[in-house]
Amino acid sequence: MAIRKVIWNVTHWFFQPLFWLASHSEKRAVQQSFSTPVVRCHQRDDFRYYENGRWVTVSGELMSGSTGIDRLIYRQSPLKWNDTGALLTPEEAENVFKKVGEHLDEGKVRWKFSDASSGN
């Protein structure tokens, strides 16, 4: 039983700062979104677009190999605001995709849109 407690304490001590950092980064993006839209990577493949204190997750895929592109952005995935669950209007969705594209262009990332479904 004591070894489990030691493992728990070490794990907790090691990962707690990482969780705090992720939480702090999320709060900061939400705060910044009140003045200007923010785009950030989310997990491995997706992006988050923050606007007016809320966010929407844009599905994507990190490509590897000799495909010639680094990221694939799925346009057919449903986009919903996190606070209300409401689907984005076509104009809002187009603005989100535009901002994500600009974010990738700023980072000199080779990317393209896909009209396939992400499967998420």
N, C-alpha and C positions, 0 to 999 in steps of 0.2 A: 504494500500500500504506500509506503514512503517513497518508493521509486516513482510511482505515478505522480505524486505531488511534486517531486523534484522536476520531472519532465514537464508537467503543467506550468510550474513557475518559470522554468527556463524558456519554454515556448511563449508564454505570456509576456515575459520580459523582452523577448526578441521581436515579436510581431506587433506589440502594442504601438510603438512609434510609427510603424508602417501604416497601421489602420488610422492613426491620428492624422498622419500626413495626407492620406487619401481623402479623409473627411474634410480636412482643412482646405484642400485643393477644390473639392466640390463646392463648399460654401463660398469660396472666393470667386469661382466662376459664376455662381448664381448672383452674387453681389455685383460683379462687373457687368452682368447682362442687363442691369437696369439702365446703364448708360450707353452701352454698345453691345451688339450681338457677339457671342463668343463661340468658337468651335474648338473642341478638344477631342483627343483620342479617348475611346472608352473600351476598356478591356483589350482584347487582342485585335479584333477585326473592325469594330464599330466606331462611330463618332457620335459625340453629343453636341447638339446645337442649343445654346442657351440664349433666351430672349425674355426680357421683362420678368425675371425671377422664376422662369419655368424652363423646362428643357424637353427635347425630343431626341430619341436615339435613331440614328441613320445606320442601316445595316450596310456592311461592307465586307470585304475579304482581303486579307493580306496575301498577296501572290508570291510565289517563289519559283525559281527555275528560270528558264529562258523564254518566258512569255512576253517579255518586252514591256510589261507594266508592273508596277509595285502594288497598286491598290485597285480594287474593283468596287464600285459603289452601286448598290442595288436600288433602282428607282421604283420597283414594284412593291416593295415592302410597305405595309401600312404605317403611316407616321401619326403618332398620337402624343398630345401634350401630357406630361406627367401629372399635372395638377388636376385636370378635369377628365382626362381620358378621351377628350374629343379629337376626332380626326382633323388633320390640317386641311384647310381649303387648298384647292389646286394652286392658287397664287402663293399661299404660305409655303407649300411644299416646294414650289419652284424656287422661292427665295432661299429656303434651307439648302437645297442642292447647289445653288449658286454659291452660297457662302462656304459650304464644305469644299467645293471645287477651288475657290479662291484660297482657302486654307492650304490645300494640297499644293497648289501652284506656288504659293509663297515658300513652301518647304522644298520646292523643286522635286516633287514626287511625281513619278509617271503613273497616271491613273486614267480610268475611263468608266463611263456609266455602263451598267448592264440592265437590260429589260427583263432578265430572268428573275425568278423569285429567290430570295435568300434561303428559304427553307426554315427560317426561324419562326 
